[in-house]
Amino acid sequence: MRLVLTGPVVRRRLAVCMAAFFALFLVLTARLFYLQAIAAEDLQRRAQAQWTSRSVIAPTRGAIYDRNGAVLAMSATAYTASASPRQVKDAAAFARVLAPVLDMEESEIALRVSDTSKGGVTLKRQISRNTAQQIKAMMLEYEQTGSDILDGLYLEEESRRYYPMGAFAAQLLGLTTIDGVGQAGLEQSLNDYLSGRAGSILEEIDGKGRELSYGASEYVPAVDGGSVTLTIDASIQSFAESAAREALAVNNAKSVRVLVMQPQTGEILALVCKPDYDPNDPPRDDVATLTQRMRNAVVADAYEPGSTFKILTAAAALDAGVTNANEGFYCSGSIYVEGGRIRCWGEPHGAETMAEALENSCNPVFVELGLRLGVERFYDYMERFGVGTSTGVDIPGEGGGIVIDESVVKRVDLARIGFGQSVAVTPIQLLTAACSVVNGGKLLRPYVVAEIASESGEVIERGQTVVRGQTVSAQTSALMRQLLENVVSDGGGRNAYLEGYRVGGKTGTAQVYVDGAISADKHIGSFIGFAPMDDPQIAVLFIVDEADVPVDFGSTTAAPFARDILEKSLIYLGVAPETDAEPLAQVEVPDVTGQTVSEAVDRLEDAGLGHVLSGTGAAVIGQLPAAGAGMTEGSLVMLYVEGEAMADENDRVTVPDVKGMSVVEANRLLRSCGLTMRVQGGGLAVSQSPAAQTRVTPTTCVTVTFEPP
């Protein structure tokens, strides 16, 4: 029996087929429109990624120099080991050969090179030149033997940030990330100038990621970063670094901060915060420690300055005419203000002039001066000095200090501000204000960037002296220079006295707050010093935080170390002492890099120069100033050392006898032997440990007990 389809059935089936074909046509048309119009750009990009390879050409990051051209930060060559998984023949063998050289786990390497979905993978970055040479030798050896084990392995040059001086102005310079991007300090704030602009190479490749011999290519050159020259003097910075390290150890302190400036220009010559870190090997695995040690406390952290603030109070009182240097006062040991008793720091001073009160650092007299100035006038002078406001320094992270609002300040607050309490300043703010007191009354904007140049050497920016205002008259400034010189020659700053030089300054011992209350046994000792006082060319602020010693006054914890910086800097700057002797001769610095420490010291002594060691070891790896520089006879050359322990003949020194000496004399003698000193008591030395003539290793700390004569 044959089935016969009628006309309506055929038409129905035909309509269904046509509808189905039409629907399919619509779907295909929509898909084609999507691929050719909507997704075309993405597909083109994906296709191009499969048949091309783009390599980034990293620019060379610009160098950072000190004022004399010494390199503080530079870019060195490092290498990246990468692989093309599609070219690797045996992932396990590949990993087994490379793991020991790259100091990586075999499993990690094998996993990366087994992922053939990727055209290339990075194995390890920042490989040293020695490791790279070892890898290149292996690649050549396997190639010559016809082995394909290391097929697909590539070495590419990249840039690594290198700091030749190590832990040297670490917080100021900052550091970069592993990708060479500024992470902190000047490296971060000047990143746009230093980083440059990356280039690229676009090449056509085959399915296995190999470059096509006759393929098209596109090359965009990289533009290297510019260079930055700082006002920092590497030699003065080295003096400050050495003094800070010694102060940290001798005083068993929580931290030490040092700032050195040129008081006539506002140039920052040295900046130190201890403890610090080596930016060549920062503790990246300990974020808390790294964050703390990257902090530039000299510009960021405010503290109660204590008696160093009396420089500003004295200058304001003299300038306003509320006192004069010869006015008589009487210190009974304390003074009452609004029912509260404010004590002097020691025994009553009795009758004294205003000049002697500054020498004695007498609190009651400065309470009286603060009250005489009154709220409106005292606050006007603090505003002139820049207290409570940022200085505008070109260093990132500057704080502004803390000042009680004028509308709510009480009489007792004003009294305490007079001698440096109830007010908080940053170190850079305080030293900038103090410099105005001795430089003729000019409040300057401190700066550290002397010059920024493009990669071609064209100067983009140049630092310059900026006068922000007038704090006191030139006459008041001249008087204050004399008074501050008297503080060092006859008063509480005697530990900073330098024979033959006119040094002025002021010590300070500030209180520390613990859990909101004033600590009875923790203080911040500090000293501000200037020299020479007839025309100040260098200013030093030395701060020792929470020294763990029996006597933690600024006169003992800070002043001797500031004196050390001043002495070395004045000699280095060629400032001759005011004596009748002939000027010291100029000598040429010999080249001692690469020699043993003992050989280097002998050569320097033969040339009439001294030395300071940075680091430990038997080999000299660097020196400041560089060979060939001219220095005044008797100047100190910084020797950077590393390597194995010191040679036997340098292993021990003889402890000298310091009994009967003052703190300053004993410290100077011990330091000349490479030893440090721990002070107990005050006055003249009566005993010491280890005893005199004992043979000890260099840098041993000698505990010396002092008693009043």
C-alpha positions in Angstrom: 0.0 0.0 0.0 1.5 3.3 -1.0 1.1 6.5 1.2 -0.1 9.4 -0.8 0.5 12.9 0.6 -2.1 15.4 0.0 -1.5 19.0 -1.0 -2.1 20.6 2.5 0.3 18.2 4.2 3.1 18.9 1.7 2.6 22.6 2.1 2.7 22.3 5.9 6.0 20.3 5.8 7.5 22.7 3.3 6.6 25.6 5.5 8.2 24.0 8.5 11.4 23.3 6.6 11.6 26.8 5.3 11.0 28.2 8.7 13.8 26.0 10.1 16.2 27.1 7.4 15.2 30.7 7.9 15.8 30.5 11.6 19.2 28.8 11.0 20.0 31.6 8.5 19.1 34.2 11.1 21.3 32.6 13.7 24.2 32.3 11.3 23.7 35.9 10.2 23.6 37.1 13.9 26.7 35.1 14.7 28.5 36.4 11.7 27.6 40.0 12.6 28.8 39.5 16.1 32.2 38.1 15.0 32.7 40.7 12.3 31.4 43.8 14.0 31.0 43.4 17.8 33.9 41.0 18.6 36.2 41.8 15.7 38.5 44.0 17.7 38.9 41.5 20.5 39.4 38.6 18.1 42.0 40.6 16.1 43.9 41.3 19.4 43.8 37.6 20.4 44.9 36.5 17.0 47.7 39.0 17.0 48.8 37.8 20.4 49.1 34.3 18.9 51.3 35.2 16.0 53.3 38.0 17.6 55.4 38.5 20.7 55.8 41.8 22.4 58.9 42.3 24.6 59.2 45.3 26.9 62.5 47.2 26.9 63.0 48.5 30.4 64.6 52.0 30.7 67.6 52.6 32.9 66.5 54.3 36.1 68.3 57.5 36.7 71.1 57.8 39.3 71.0 59.9 42.5 74.2 61.8 43.3 75.5 63.8 46.3 76.6 67.4 45.8 80.1 66.3 44.7 79.0 63.7 42.2 79.3 60.6 44.5 76.8 58.0 43.5 74.2 57.3 46.1 71.7 55.2 44.0 72.2 53.7 40.6 70.9 51.1 38.2 72.9 47.9 37.9 72.4 45.0 35.4 70.4 42.0 36.6 68.8 39.2 34.7 65.5 37.4 34.3 65.3 33.7 33.6 62.2 32.8 31.5 61.0 29.9 29.4 58.7 29.1 26.5 56.7 26.0 27.6 56.0 25.1 24.0 59.7 24.7 23.3 60.6 22.8 26.4 61.1 19.1 25.5 61.3 17.5 28.9 59.9 19.6 31.8 61.3 17.3 34.5 64.8 17.2 33.1 64.7 21.0 32.5 63.7 21.6 36.1 66.3 19.2 37.5 69.1 21.0 35.7 68.0 24.5 36.6 66.7 24.2 40.2 70.2 24.2 41.9 71.4 27.2 39.9 68.2 29.3 40.4 67.8 28.1 44.0 64.3 27.0 43.3 62.3 23.8 43.9 62.2 21.4 40.9 58.5 21.0 41.3 57.9 24.7 40.9 59.9 25.0 37.8 58.4 21.9 36.2 54.9 23.1 36.9 55.6 26.5 35.2 57.2 25.1 32.1 54.5 22.4 31.7 51.8 25.0 31.0 51.8 25.0 27.2 48.8 27.4 27.1 51.3 30.2 27.8 53.8 31.4 25.3 56.3 32.3 28.0 56.7 32.1 31.8 59.0 33.9 34.2 61.2 31.6 36.3 63.1 34.0 38.4 63.9 37.8 38.4 66.8 39.9 39.7 69.4 37.2 39.0 73.0 38.2 39.7 75.6 38.5 36.9 77.5 35.5 38.3 74.4 33.3 38.2 73.5 34.5 34.7 77.0 33.7 33.5 76.7 30.2 35.0 73.4 29.6 33.2 74.9 30.9 29.9 77.8 28.5 30.3 75.4 25.6 30.8 73.3 26.6 27.8 76.4 26.7 25.6 77.6 23.3 27.0 74.3 21.6 26.2 74.1 23.2 22.8 77.6 22.0 21.9 76.8 18.4 22.9 73.6 18.5 20.9 71.3 18.2 24.0 67.9 19.8 23.9 67.3 19.8 27.7 67.5 23.6 28.0 65.6 24.4 24.8 63.1 27.1 25.5 65.3 28.8 28.2 65.9 32.5 27.8 68.0 35.1 29.8 67.0 38.7 29.5 68.7 41.7 31.0 66.8 43.9 33.4 67.7 46.7 35.8 68.3 46.4 39.5 68.5 49.3 41.9 71.8 49.4 43.7 72.9 51.6 46.6 76.7 51.6 46.7 76.9 52.9 50.3 74.5 50.4 51.7 72.7 51.6 54.8 73.4 55.3 54.0 70.8 58.0 54.2 68.3 55.1 53.8 65.2 56.9 54.9 66.0 59.9 52.7 66.8 57.9 49.6 64.1 55.3 50.1 63.9 52.3 47.9 62.2 50.8 44.8 60.1 47.7 44.3 61.5 44.7 42.5 60.0 46.3 39.3 62.1 49.4 39.8 59.2 51.7 40.9 59.8 54.1 43.7 58.4 52.7 46.9 59.6 55.2 49.6 61.6 58.4 50.1 63.1 60.4 47.2 62.9 57.3 45.0 59.1 57.5 45.3 58.6 61.3 45.3 61.0 61.7 42.3 59.9 58.6 40.5 58.5 60.4 37.5 61.9 62.0 36.9 64.0 58.9 37.6 61.9 56.1 36.0 62.1 57.0 32.3 59.7 55.5 29.7 59.7 51.9 28.7 60.2 50.8 25.1 59.1 47.6 23.2 59.8 45.1 20.4 56.9 43.5 18.5 57.9 40.4 16.5 56.0 37.7 14.5 56.4 34.2 15.9 55.3 30.7 14.8 53.0 28.3 16.7 55.9 27.3 19.1 56.7 30.8 20.0 59.8 31.0 17.8 60.7 34.2 15.9 60.0 34.1 12.2 63.2 34.8 10.2 61.4 37.0 7.6 58.6 38.3 9.9 57.7 41.9 10.4 58.9 43.7 13.6 58.3 47.0 15.3 60.9 48.7 17.6 60.1 51.5 20.1 63.2 52.6 22.0 63.2 53.1 25.7 63.8 56.6 27.2 66.2 56.4 30.2 65.3 58.2 33.4 66.9 61.5 34.4 69.4 62.1 37.2 69.0 63.8 40.6 71.8 65.6 42.4 71.2 66.3 46.1 72.6 68.9 48.5 73.8 66.0 50.7 77.5 65.8 51.2 78.5 62.1 51.3 81.5 62.9 53.5 79.5 64.8 56.1 76.7 62.2 55.8 79.3 59.5 56.6 80.4 61.5 59.7 76.8 61.7 60.8 76.2 58.0 60.1 79.2 57.0 62.2 78.3 59.3 65.1 74.7 58.0 65.1 75.8 54.4 65.1 78.1 55.0 68.0 75.5 57.0 69.9 72.9 54.3 69.4 75.3 51.6 70.8 76.9 53.7 73.6 73.6 55.0 74.9 71.7 51.7 74.3 69.1 54.1 72.8 65.8 53.3 71.2 66.7 55.5 68.2 69.0 58.3 67.0 68.1 61.1 64.6 70.7 63.5 63.1 70.1 66.5 60.8 72.9 68.7 59.4 72.2 71.9 57.5 73.9 74.9 56.0 72.3 77.7 58.0 72.9 80.4 55.4 71.2 78.6 52.5 68.9 75.9 53.9 70.7 73.1 52.2 70.5 69.8 53.9 74.0 68.3 54.2 73.2 65.1 56.1 70.1 63.2 57.4 70.3 60.1 59.5 67.8 57.9 61.3 68.9 54.9 63.3 68.1 52.0 63.4 67.8 51.7 59.6 68.1 49.1 56.9 70.2 48.3 53.8 68.1 49.2 50.8 70.1 46.6 48.8 68.6 43.9 51.0 65.5 45.3 52.7 63.5 43.1 55.1 60.6 42.7 52.7 59.4 39.5 54.5 58.8 41.6 57.7 56.4 44.4 56.6 56.1 45.9 60.1 59.9 46.3 60.5 60.4 47.6 57.0 57.6 50.1 57.4 59.0 51.4 60.7 62.6 51.7 59.4 61.5 53.4 56.2 59.9 56.1 58.2 61.8 59.4 58.0 61.4 60.5 61.6 63.5 63.7 61.0 60.8 65.2 58.9 57.7 63.2 60.0 57.7 62.8 63.8 57.0 65.6 66.3 58.4 65.6 69.8 58.7 67.9 72.8 62.0 69.6 72.2 62.8 70.6 75.8 65.6 73.1 76.4 66.7 73.4 72.8 63.5 75.4 72.3 65.0 78.0 74.7 67.0 79.2 71.7 63.7 80.5 70.2 62.3 81.8 73.5 65.5 83.7 74.2 65.6 85.2 70.7 62.0 86.2 70.9 62.3 87.8 74.3 65.4 89.8 73.3 64.0 90.8 70.0 60.7 92.0 71.6 62.7 94.0 74.2 61.1 92.2 77.3 64.6 91.5 78.6 68.3 92.0 77.9 71.4 89.9 78.2 72.5 91.6 81.4 69.1 91.7 83.3 69.3 90.0 86.7 67.1 87.1 87.7 67.0 84.8 90.7 66.4 81.0 90.6 65.2 79.4 93.8 64.8 76.1 92.1 61.2 76.4 91.2 58.4 78.9 90.2 54.7 78.9 90.8 52.3 79.5 87.9 48.5 79.4 88.4 49.0 77.4 91.6 51.3 74.8 90.0 54.9 74.4 90.8 57.4 74.3 87.9 60.8 73.0 88.9 64.2 73.8 87.5 66.1 70.8 86.2 68.7 70.8 89.0 69.8 72.7 92.1 68.8 76.4 92.4 71.0 78.7 90.3 70.5 81.7 92.6 71.3 85.1 91.2 72.1 85.1 87.5 71.8 87.2 84.4 69.6 86.4 81.4 72.8 85.3 79.5 73.8 83.1 82.4 70.3 81.6 82.6 70.7 80.5 79.0 74.1 79.0 79.9 72.5 77.3 82.9 69.3 76.3 81.0 67.3 77.7 83.9 63.7 76.7 83.6 62.2 79.4 86.0 63.8 82.2 84.0 62.4 81.0 80.7 59.0 80.6 82.3 59.3 84.3 83.2 60.3 85.2 79.7 57.4 83.3 78.2 54.9 85.0 80.5 56.4 88.4 79.8 56.0 87.9 76.0 52.3 87.1 76.6 50.1 84.9 74.4 49.7 87.2 71.4 53.3 88.2 71.1 54.7 84.7 71.9 52.4 83.1 69.3 53.4 85.8 66.8 57.1 84.8 67.2 56.3 81.1 67.0 54.5 81.8 63.8 57.5 83.7 62.5 59.7 80.7 63.5 57.4 78.3 61.6 56.5 76.4 64.8 53.5 74.2 64.1 53.6 74.5 60.3 55.5 72.4 57.8 58.8 73.9 56.4 58.0 73.0 52.8 61.1 70.8 52.5 61.2 68.7 49.3 61.2 65.5 51.3 58.0 63.4 51.4 56.1 62.8 54.6 56.7 66.0 56.4 54.7 66.6 59.6 53.7 70.0 61.0 54.2 69.8 64.7 51.6 70.5 67.4 50.8 73.8 69.0 48.0 74.5 71.5 45.4 76.7 69.8 45.9 80.3 70.8 42.3 80.7 71.7 42.5 78.1 74.5 46.1 78.3 75.7 46.4 78.9 79.4 49.0 80.9 81.3 50.6 77.7 82.6 50.8 76.3 79.1 52.6 79.5 78.0 55.0 79.1 80.9 55.8 75.6 79.8 56.2 76.5 76.2 58.8 78.9 77.3 61.2 76.1 78.2 60.2 73.6 75.5 57.2 71.7 77.0 53.6 71.7 75.9 54.7 72.2 72.3 55.8 69.6 69.7 58.0 70.2 66.7 59.6 68.0 64.0 63.5 68.0 64.0 63.6 69.7 60.6 61.2 72.4 61.8 63.3 73.1 65.0 66.6 73.2 63.3 65.3 75.5 60.5 63.9 77.9 63.1 67.2 77.7 65.1 69.2 78.5 62.0 67.2 81.7 61.5 68.4 82.8 65.0 72.0 82.7 64.0 71.9 83.5 60.3 70.7 87.1 60.6 67.0 86.3 61.2 66.2 84.7 57.8 63.7 81.8 58.0 64.7 79.6 55.1 62.9 76.8 53.2 65.2 73.7 53.7 65.8 71.7 50.6 67.7 68.6 49.6 67.3 68.4 45.8 70.0 70.5 44.2 69.3 69.6 40.6 67.2 67.4 38.4 68.4 66.7 34.9 66.9 64.8 31.9 68.6 61.7 30.4 70.3 64.1 27.9 71.7 66.2 30.7 69.3 69.2 30.3 68.5 70.7 33.7 64.8 70.4 34.4 64.7 71.9 37.9 67.3 73.5 40.2 67.0 73.9 44.0 67.6 77.3 45.4 67.5 79.2 48.7 64.1 80.6 49.5 63.6 83.1 52.4 60.2 82.5 53.9 60.3 85.4 56.3 62.2 87.4 59.0 62.1 86.0 62.5 64.3 88.4 64.5 66.5 91.4 63.7 70.1 91.1 62.5 71.1 92.7 65.8 69.2 90.1 67.9 70.8 87.4 65.8 74.3 88.7 66.4 73.7 88.8 70.1 72.3 85.3 70.1 75.3 84.0 68.3 77.5 85.3 71.2 75.2 84.0 73.9 75.0 80.5 72.3 78.8 80.4 72.0 79.0 81.2 75.7 76.7 78.2 76.4 79.3 75.9 74.8 82.4 77.6 76.2 81.0 78.2 79.8 77.6 76.5 80.2 75.7 73.3 79.8 77.0 72.7 76.2 80.7 72.2 77.2 80.7 68.7 75.9 80.5 70.2 72.4 83.5 72.5 72.9 86.1 72.4 70.2 89.5 73.9 70.9 90.4 76.5 68.2 86.8 76.8 66.9 83.9 79.1 67.9 81.1 76.6 68.5 77.7 77.6 69.8 74.7 75.6 70.8 72.2 74.4 73.3 71.4 71.1 74.9 68.0 69.7 75.7 66.5 66.9 77.7 62.8 66.4 76.9 60.2 64.3 78.6 58.7 61.2 77.1 55.0 60.1 77.4 54.3 56.4 78.1 50.6 55.4 78.0 49.6 59.1 78.2 51.7 59.8 81.3 55.1 61.4 81.6 57.8 58.7 82.1 60.1 59.3 85.1 63.1 57.4 83.6 62.8 57.9 79.9 63.9 61.1 78.1 64.9 62.5 74.7 68.4 64.0 74.9 69.4 66.5 72.2 71.9 69.1 71.1 71.8 71.9 68.5 75.2 73.2 67.5 76.6 75.8 65.1 80.0 76.7 63.9 81.9 78.9 63.4 79.8 81.4 65.3 81.2 84.5 63.6 79.8 83.1 60.3 77.9 79.8 60.9 78.5 77.4 58.0 77.2 74.2 59.6 74.3 73.4 61.9 73.8 70.0 63.6 70.8 68.7 65.5 71.5 65.4 67.3 68.7 63.6 69.0 69.0 60.5 71.2 65.6 58.8 72.0 65.3 57.0 75.3 68.9 56.3 76.2 69.3 53.5 78.7 72.2 55.0 80.7 72.4 56.3 84.2 72.7 60.0 83.1 70.6 60.6 80.0 70.8 64.4 79.7 71.4 65.8 76.2 74.7 67.1 77.4 76.0 63.6 77.8 74.0 61.5 75.3 74.0 63.9 72.4 76.5 66.8 72.7 79.7 64.7 72.4 78.5 63.1 69.2 77.4 66.4 67.7 80.8 67.7 68.6 82.3 64.8 66.7 80.3 65.7 63.5 81.2 69.4 63.8 84.9 68.7 64.3 85.2 66.4 61.3 83.0 68.5 59.1 84.9 71.8 59.9 88.2 70.1 59.0 86.7 68.6 55.9 85.3 71.9 54.8 88.7 73.5 55.3 87.7 75.8 58.1 91.0 76.5 59.9 91.0 76.7 63.7 91.5 80.2 65.1 95.1 79.7 66.3 98.5 81.3 65.5 99.7 78.0 63.9 100.3 77.8 60.2 97.3 76.5 58.1 97.3 72.7 57.8 98.7 71.4 54.5 96.5 69.9 51.8 97.3 66.3 50.9 96.0 64.0 48.1 93.9 61.1 49.2 95.5 57.8 48.1 93.6 54.9 46.5 93.2 52.2 49.1 90.2 50.4 47.6 90.9 46.7 47.4 93.6 46.7 50.1 93.3 45.1 53.5 92.3 47.4 56.3 95.7 47.4 57.9 97.4 48.3 54.5 94.8 51.0 53.9 95.3 52.5 57.3 99.1 52.6 56.9 98.8 54.3 53.5 96.4 56.9 54.9 98.7 57.6 57.9 101.7 57.9 55.6 99.7 60.5 53.7 98.8 62.4 56.9 95.2 61.3 57.0 93.0 59.5 59.5 90.3 57.0 58.9 86.8 55.9 60.0 85.5 52.4 59.3 82.0 51.6 58.1 81.2 47.9 58.4 83.3 45.0 59.5 85.8 42.9 57.7 89.4 42.8 56.4 89.0 44.2 52.9 88.3 47.8 51.9 85.6 47.9 49.2 85.2 51.6 48.9 86.3 55.0 50.3 85.1 58.6 50.7 86.5 60.9 49.4 87.6 59.1 46.3 91.3 58.7 45.4 92.9 61.9 44.1 90.7 64.3 46.2 92.5 67.0 48.1 92.0 67.1 51.9 93.3 69.0 54.8 96.1 67.1 56.6 94.6 65.3 59.6 91.2 64.8 57.9 89.3 61.5 58.1 88.7 59.2 55.2 85.7 56.9 55.4 86.6 53.3 54.6 83.8 50.8 53.7 84.9 47.3 54.6 83.6 43.8 54.4 84.9 40.2 54.1 86.2 37.9 56.7 87.1 38.9 60.2 89.9 41.4 60.8 93.4 40.2 60.5 95.1 39.0 63.7 97.2 42.1 64.2 94.0 44.2 64.2 92.0 41.8 66.4 92.8 43.5 69.7 93.6 46.9 71.1 94.8 48.0 74.5 92.3 49.8 76.8 93.8 53.2 77.8 93.7 54.5 81.4 91.0 57.2 81.6 90.8 57.6 85.4 90.8 61.3 86.4 89.4 62.4 83.0 86.2 64.2 82.2 83.5 62.5 80.2 84.6 64.4 77.0 88.3 63.6 77.5 87.6 59.9 78.3 85.3 59.5 75.3 87.7 61.1 73.0 90.6 58.9 74.1 88.6 55.7 73.9 87.2 56.5 70.5 90.7 57.2 69.2 91.5 53.5 70.1 88.3 52.3 68.3 86.4 51.8 71.6 83.1 53.0 72.8 82.1 54.3 76.2 79.2 53.7 78.6 78.8 56.5 81.1 77.8 56.0 84.7 77.5 59.1 86.9 79.1 62.5 86.2 82.2 64.4 87.0 85.7 62.8 86.7 86.4 59.1 85.9 87.1 57.0 89.0 87.0 53.5 87.6 86.6 51.6 84.4 85.8 48.1 83.1 87.6 46.5 81.3 90.6 47.8 83.3 93.4 49.8 81.7 96.0 47.8 79.6 93.4 45.1 79.0 93.6 43.7 75.4 90.1 43.7 73.8 88.5 43.6 70.4 87.8 46.9 68.6 84.4 48.5 69.3 84.3 47.0 72.8 82.2 49.2 75.1 84.2 50.4 78.2 82.0 51.2 81.2 83.4 54.2 83.0 82.1 55.5 86.3 82.3 59.2 87.0 82.0 61.0 90.3 82.0 64.7 91.2 85.6 66.0 92.0 
